[in-house]
């Protein structure tokens, strides 16, 4: 979808450029927030895994946090 070319009138070009800039900024911040939430989930999972009972919830939380961080970075 990103590789599609569109014919934009020269009069509308500034509006299209501003819109593309805003969507790029929102995509970047969304990825950064996803990576930060992933790191927080990994830390919480590690803290829960210090107890035997908490390991039942902590290990899946670590995996979820890792996957979210990987998705946010790559």
Secondary structure, 3 states (H helix, E strand, C coil): CCCCCCCCCCCCHHHHHHHHHHHHHHHHHHHHHHHHHHHHHHHHHHHHCCCCCCHHHHHHHHHHHHHHHHHHHC
